[in-house]
Amino acid sequence: MMLPSNRQILYAISSICFALIAVALYLQHIQQMLPCPLCVIQRYMFLAIGVASLVSAISGKVREGTVLALLAALGGLYTVGKHLWVIAHPGFTCGIDPMETFLNKIPTAEYLPWLFRADGLCEGATDSLMGLAIPQWSAVWFVVLTLLLAFVLLRKPAR
């Protein structure tokens, strides 16, 4: 059995990330689940992973792009870990705080509010989808993407 090439894996990672952003937009605009500041940061991380993976696969500079994507995945793991901690500790909030104000002033949030504006409460992100809360799904995907990116980095290059 022949394993997929690193470039094929990077294309798949990129596709997964862009699909996850599409799901987030569906949940926001169709299901009316407003993203909180931590949700928006996770969106940035998924986009960074997707773009870095896509550019890496297209350019053939697999190592450099994969390292950038892996750094974004680790940032996503940290962010979703904080999000899950907030949910597990009722009464703690990241609601309307300096982080939300800062995020909503970034040019991407001002020019693309339908994608990057934080309006929800972090502790309120408990709606479930197929048995898991949205941040739990995010954690699953950040782990999967981190493992795939590490596999690409640690794999011996084809000759």
C-alpha positions as protocol buffer text, in pm:
chain_id: "A"
residue {
  index: 1
  type: MET
  ca { x: 0 y: 0 z: 0 }
}
residue {
  index: 2
  type: MET
  ca { x: 138 y: 337 z: -99 }
}
residue {
  index: 3
  type: LEU
  ca { x: 107 y: 622 z: 152 }
}
residue {
  index: 4
  type: PRO
  ca { x: 2 y: 966 z: 30 }
}
residue {
  index: 5
  type: SER
  ca { x: 281 y: 1212 z: -41 }
}
residue {
  index: 6
  type: ASN
  ca { x: 352 y: 1502 z: 192 }
}
residue {
  index: 7
  type: ARG
  ca { x: 202 y: 1740 z: -60 }
}
residue {
  index: 8
  type: GLN
  ca { x: -119 y: 1534 z: -78 }
}
residue {
  index: 9
  type: ILE
  ca { x: -142 y: 1537 z: 302 }
}
residue {
  index: 10
  type: LEU
  ca { x: -91 y: 1915 z: 304 }
}
residue {
  index: 11
  type: TYR
  ca { x: -368 y: 1960 z: 44 }
}
residue {
  index: 12
  type: ALA
  ca { x: -596 y: 1746 z: 262 }
}
residue {
  index: 13
  type: ILE
  ca { x: -508 y: 1949 z: 573 }
}
residue {
  index: 14
  type: SER
  ca { x: -582 y: 2270 z: 386 }
}
residue {
  index: 15
  type: SER
  ca { x: -917 y: 2134 z: 265 }
}
residue {
  index: 16
  type: ILE
  ca { x: -1011 y: 2024 z: 618 }
}
residue {
  index: 17
  type: CYS
  ca { x: -931 y: 2369 z: 757 }
}
residue {
  index: 18
  type: PHE
  ca { x: -1135 y: 2552 z: 496 }
}
residue {
  index: 19
  type: ALA
  ca { x: -1425 y: 2308 z: 548 }
}
residue {
  index: 20
  type: LEU
  ca { x: -1411 y: 2375 z: 923 }
}
residue {
  index: 21
  type: ILE
  ca { x: -1433 y: 2749 z: 857 }
}
residue {
  index: 22
  type: ALA
  ca { x: -1738 y: 2681 z: 635 }
}
residue {
  index: 23
  type: VAL
  ca { x: -1900 y: 2485 z: 920 }
}
residue {
  index: 24
  type: ALA
  ca { x: -1825 y: 2771 z: 1161 }
}
residue {
  index: 25
  type: LEU
  ca { x: -1991 y: 3018 z: 922 }
}
residue {
  index: 26
  type: TYR
  ca { x: -2293 y: 2787 z: 887 }
}
residue {
  index: 27
  type: LEU
  ca { x: -2326 y: 2764 z: 1266 }
}
residue {
  index: 28
  type: GLN
  ca { x: -2290 y: 3141 z: 1298 }
}
residue {
  index: 29
  type: HIS
  ca { x: -2516 y: 3259 z: 1018 }
}
residue {
  index: 30
  type: ILE
  ca { x: -2771 y: 2978 z: 984 }
}
residue {
  index: 31
  type: GLN
  ca { x: -2784 y: 2833 z: 1337 }
}
residue {
  index: 32
  type: GLN
  ca { x: -2732 y: 3177 z: 1500 }
}
residue {
  index: 33
  type: MET
  ca { x: -2442 y: 3063 z: 1722 }
}
residue {
  index: 34
  type: LEU
  ca { x: -2242 y: 3381 z: 1777 }
}
residue {
  index: 35
  type: PRO
  ca { x: -1864 y: 3331 z: 1801 }
}
residue {
  index: 36
  type: CYS
  ca { x: -1688 y: 3439 z: 2118 }
}
residue {
  index: 37
  type: PRO
  ca { x: -1335 y: 3586 z: 2125 }
}
residue {
  index: 38
  type: LEU
  ca { x: -1176 y: 3242 z: 2174 }
}
residue {
  index: 39
  type: CYS
  ca { x: -1384 y: 3104 z: 1883 }
}
residue {
  index: 40
  type: VAL
  ca { x: -1257 y: 3384 z: 1659 }
}
residue {
  index: 41
  type: ILE
  ca { x: -895 y: 3317 z: 1758 }
}
residue {
  index: 42
  type: GLN
  ca { x: -952 y: 2951 z: 1669 }
}
residue {
  index: 43
  type: ARG
  ca { x: -1083 y: 3060 z: 1328 }
}
residue {
  index: 44
  type: TYR
  ca { x: -764 y: 3257 z: 1272 }
}
residue {
  index: 45
  type: MET
  ca { x: -560 y: 2949 z: 1366 }
}
residue {
  index: 46
  type: PHE
  ca { x: -757 y: 2719 z: 1132 }
}
residue {
  index: 47
  type: LEU
  ca { x: -713 y: 2972 z: 851 }
}
residue {
  index: 48
  type: ALA
  ca { x: -341 y: 3004 z: 922 }
}
residue {
  index: 49
  type: ILE
  ca { x: -302 y: 2624 z: 914 }
}
residue {
  index: 50
  type: GLY
  ca { x: -503 y: 2603 z: 592 }
}
residue {
  index: 51
  type: VAL
  ca { x: -318 y: 2881 z: 412 }
}
residue {
  index: 52
  type: ALA
  ca { x: 29 y: 2769 z: 527 }
}
residue {
  index: 53
  type: SER
  ca { x: -47 y: 2410 z: 423 }
}
residue {
  index: 54
  type: LEU
  ca { x: -185 y: 2515 z: 85 }
}
residue {
  index: 55
  type: VAL
  ca { x: 108 y: 2747 z: 7 }
}
residue {
  index: 56
  type: SER
  ca { x: 350 y: 2479 z: 124 }
}
residue {
  index: 57
  type: ALA
  ca { x: 190 y: 2215 z: -99 }
}
residue {
  index: 58
  type: ILE
  ca { x: 175 y: 2444 z: -404 }
}
residue {
  index: 59
  type: SER
  ca { x: 526 y: 2586 z: -367 }
}
residue {
  index: 60
  type: GLY
  ca { x: 690 y: 2258 z: -281 }
}
residue {
  index: 61
  type: LYS
  ca { x: 857 y: 2417 z: 25 }
}
residue {
  index: 62
  type: VAL
  ca { x: 707 y: 2150 z: 245 }
}
residue {
  index: 63
  type: ARG
  ca { x: 924 y: 2193 z: 554 }
}
residue {
  index: 64
  type: GLU
  ca { x: 888 y: 2571 z: 594 }
}
residue {
  index: 65
  type: GLY
  ca { x: 513 y: 2582 z: 541 }
}
residue {
  index: 66
  type: THR
  ca { x: 455 y: 2279 z: 760 }
}
residue {
  index: 67
  type: VAL
  ca { x: 648 y: 2439 z: 1047 }
}
residue {
  index: 68
  type: LEU
  ca { x: 430 y: 2752 z: 1020 }
}
residue {
  index: 69
  type: ALA
  ca { x: 114 y: 2541 z: 1004 }
}
residue {
  index: 70
  type: LEU
  ca { x: 228 y: 2339 z: 1305 }
}
residue {
  index: 71
  type: LEU
  ca { x: 291 y: 2658 z: 1506 }
}
residue {
  index: 72
  type: ALA
  ca { x: -65 y: 2771 z: 1424 }
}
residue {
  index: 73
  type: ALA
  ca { x: -200 y: 2428 z: 1522 }
}
residue {
  index: 74
  type: LEU
  ca { x: -19 y: 2451 z: 1857 }
}
residue {
  index: 75
  type: GLY
  ca { x: -161 y: 2800 z: 1904 }
}
residue {
  index: 76
  type: GLY
  ca { x: -505 y: 2658 z: 1828 }
}
residue {
  index: 77
  type: LEU
  ca { x: -454 y: 2379 z: 2084 }
}
residue {
  index: 78
  type: TYR
  ca { x: -362 y: 2638 z: 2348 }
}
residue {
  index: 79
  type: THR
  ca { x: -665 y: 2853 z: 2262 }
}
residue {
  index: 80
  type: VAL
  ca { x: -914 y: 2568 z: 2258 }
}
residue {
  index: 81
  type: GLY
  ca { x: -764 y: 2439 z: 2584 }
}
residue {
  index: 82
  type: LYS
  ca { x: -834 y: 2776 z: 2742 }
}
residue {
  index: 83
  type: HIS
  ca { x: -1183 y: 2771 z: 2594 }
}
residue {
  index: 84
  type: LEU
  ca { x: -1258 y: 2427 z: 2739 }
}
residue {
  index: 85
  type: TRP
  ca { x: -1124 y: 2546 z: 3075 }
}
residue {
  index: 86
  type: VAL
  ca { x: -1361 y: 2845 z: 3069 }
}
residue {
  index: 87
  type: ILE
  ca { x: -1656 y: 2617 z: 2993 }
}
residue {
  index: 88
  type: ALA
  ca { x: -1556 y: 2376 z: 3272 }
}
residue {
  index: 89
  type: HIS
  ca { x: -1539 y: 2658 z: 3528 }
}
residue {
  index: 90
  type: PRO
  ca { x: -1883 y: 2824 z: 3543 }
}
residue {
  index: 91
  type: GLY
  ca { x: -1869 y: 3185 z: 3649 }
}
residue {
  index: 92
  type: PHE
  ca { x: -1539 y: 3249 z: 3474 }
}
residue {
  index: 93
  type: THR
  ca { x: -1585 y: 3446 z: 3155 }
}
residue {
  index: 94
  type: CYS
  ca { x: -1388 y: 3598 z: 2875 }
}
residue {
  index: 95
  type: GLY
  ca { x: -1700 y: 3791 z: 2766 }
}
residue {
  index: 96
  type: ILE
  ca { x: -1676 y: 4160 z: 2695 }
}
residue {
  index: 97
  type: ASP
  ca { x: -1321 y: 4222 z: 2792 }
}
residue {
  index: 98
  type: PRO
  ca { x: -1013 y: 4384 z: 2640 }
}
residue {
  index: 99
  type: MET
  ca { x: -949 y: 4073 z: 2426 }
}
residue {
  index: 100
  type: GLU
  ca { x: -1289 y: 4104 z: 2255 }
}
residue {
  index: 101
  type: THR
  ca { x: -1244 y: 4477 z: 2202 }
}
residue {
  index: 102
  type: PHE
  ca { x: -895 y: 4421 z: 2058 }
}
residue {
  index: 103
  type: LEU
  ca { x: -1013 y: 4139 z: 1827 }
}
residue {
  index: 104
  type: ASN
  ca { x: -1301 y: 4347 z: 1694 }
}
residue {
  index: 105
  type: LYS
  ca { x: -1065 y: 4636 z: 1611 }
}
residue {
  index: 106
  type: ILE
  ca { x: -829 y: 4425 z: 1396 }
}
residue {
  index: 107
  type: PRO
  ca { x: -874 y: 4523 z: 1029 }
}
residue {
  index: 108
  type: THR
  ca { x: -988 y: 4171 z: 936 }
}
residue {
  index: 109
  type: ALA
  ca { x: -1274 y: 4201 z: 1188 }
}
residue {
  index: 110
  type: GLU
  ca { x: -1365 y: 4547 z: 1064 }
}
residue {
  index: 111
  type: TYR
  ca { x: -1362 y: 4453 z: 695 }
}
residue {
  index: 112
  type: LEU
  ca { x: -1491 y: 4094 z: 732 }
}
residue {
  index: 113
  type: PRO
  ca { x: -1721 y: 4110 z: 1038 }
}
residue {
  index: 114
  type: TRP
  ca { x: -1926 y: 3815 z: 910 }
}
residue {
  index: 115
  type: LEU
  ca { x: -1614 y: 3601 z: 962 }
}
residue {
  index: 116
  type: PHE
  ca { x: -1408 y: 3760 z: 1240 }
}
residue {
  index: 117
  type: ARG
  ca { x: -1636 y: 3963 z: 1470 }
}
residue {
  index: 118
  type: ALA
  ca { x: -1658 y: 3825 z: 1826 }
}
residue {
  index: 119
  type: ASP
  ca { x: -2008 y: 3869 z: 1970 }
}
residue {
  index: 120
  type: GLY
  ca { x: -2071 y: 3560 z: 2182 }
}
residue {
  index: 121
  type: LEU
  ca { x: -1975 y: 3455 z: 2532 }
}
residue {
  index: 122
  type: CYS
  ca { x: -1703 y: 3192 z: 2575 }
}
residue {
  index: 123
  type: GLU
  ca { x: -1881 y: 3013 z: 2857 }
}
residue {
  index: 124
  type: GLY
  ca { x: -2195 y: 2992 z: 2642 }
}
residue {
  index: 125
  type: ALA
  ca { x: -2033 y: 2774 z: 2374 }
}
residue {
  index: 126
  type: THR
  ca { x: -2196 y: 2456 z: 2499 }
}
residue {
  index: 127
  type: ASP
  ca { x: -2432 y: 2379 z: 2211 }
}
residue {
  index: 128
  type: SER
  ca { x: -2357 y: 2031 z: 2089 }
}
residue {
  index: 129
  type: LEU
  ca { x: -2311 y: 1885 z: 1745 }
}
residue {
  index: 130
  type: MET
  ca { x: -2321 y: 1506 z: 1725 }
}
residue {
  index: 131
  type: GLY
  ca { x: -2265 y: 1475 z: 2100 }
}
residue {
  index: 132
  type: LEU
  ca { x: -1975 y: 1718 z: 2145 }
}
residue {
  index: 133
  type: ALA
  ca { x: -1973 y: 2090 z: 2218 }
}
residue {
  index: 134
  type: ILE
  ca { x: -1828 y: 2303 z: 1938 }
}
residue {
  index: 135
  type: PRO
  ca { x: -1503 y: 2376 z: 2130 }
}
residue {
  index: 136
  type: GLN
  ca { x: -1464 y: 2001 z: 2190 }
}
residue {
  index: 137
  type: TRP
  ca { x: -1489 y: 1944 z: 1814 }
}
residue {
  index: 138
  type: SER
  ca { x: -1233 y: 2218 z: 1765 }
}
residue {
  index: 139
  type: ALA
  ca { x: -1000 y: 2039 z: 2007 }
}
residue {
  index: 140
  type: VAL
  ca { x: -1044 y: 1711 z: 1819 }
}
residue {
  index: 141
  type: TRP
  ca { x: -956 y: 1878 z: 1488 }
}
residue {
  index: 142
  type: PHE
  ca { x: -658 y: 2068 z: 1630 }
}
residue {
  index: 143
  type: VAL
  ca { x: -521 y: 1739 z: 1765 }
}
residue {
  index: 144
  type: VAL
  ca { x: -576 y: 1560 z: 1431 }
}
residue {
  index: 145
  type: LEU
  ca { x: -415 y: 1845 z: 1236 }
}
residue {
  index: 146
  type: THR
  ca { x: -121 y: 1868 z: 1477 }
}
residue {
  index: 147
  type: LEU
  ca { x: -56 y: 1494 z: 1442 }
}
residue {
  index: 148
  type: LEU
  ca { x: -78 y: 1510 z: 1061 }
}
residue {
  index: 149
  type: LEU
  ca { x: 158 y: 1808 z: 1046 }
}
residue {
  index: 150
  type: ALA
  ca { x: 403 y: 1638 z: 1283 }
}
residue {
  index: 151
  type: PHE
  ca { x: 387 y: 1327 z: 1062 }
}
residue {
  index: 152
  type: VAL
  ca { x: 474 y: 1537 z: 755 }
}
residue {
  index: 153
  type: LEU
  ca { x: 767 y: 1699 z: 939 }
}
residue {
  index: 154
  type: LEU
  ca { x: 906 y: 1375 z: 1082 }
}
residue {
  index: 155
  type: ARG
  ca { x: 859 y: 1168 z: 767 }
}
residue {
  index: 156
  type: LYS
  ca { x: 1166 y: 1099 z: 558 }
}
residue {
  index: 157
  type: PRO
  ca { x: 1147 y: 1284 z: 228 }
}
residue {
  index: 158
  type: ALA
  ca { x: 1082 y: 1071 z: -81 }
}
residue {
  index: 159
  type: ARG
  ca { x: 1381 y: 1013 z: -305 }
}
